[in-house]
Amino acid sequence: MRTLLSNLTDLGQVTIAAVIFGAGLPAIFAFGIRFRAEAETADGGTPRQVALAVSTLCFSIVMAAVVIGVLFIAKGFLATRLGIHLFGA
């Protein structure tokens, strides 16, 4: 029974990660595109500052997730070749 509960807990964690990274990051990127388009179609030729700030925040979140993902994948290489220990490697 303990093994079953452990496996279900692990499955839940993988499912949550898949939803966040599989659907969440593309959704955040889409919101960034939407707000960027709204910022550039402002009346009078001046960009809307709030829409521009929100789009920049969305793109920053996506870029940070990509960089962290690449570093996580390369953590073994970084630890053995360069001596940089990230994520407990």
HELIX and SHEET records of a PDB file:
HELIX    1   1 ARG A    2  VAL A   19  1                                  18    
HELIX    2   2 ILE A   20  GLY A   24  3                                   5    
HELIX    3   3 LEU A   25  GLU A   40  1                                  16    
HELIX    4   4 ASP A   43  GLY A   45  5                                   3    
HELIX    5   5 GLN A   49  ILE A   73  1                                  25    
HELIX    6   6 LYS A   75  PHE A   77  1                                   3    
HELIX    7   7 LEU A   78  LEU A   82  3                                   5    
END                                                                             
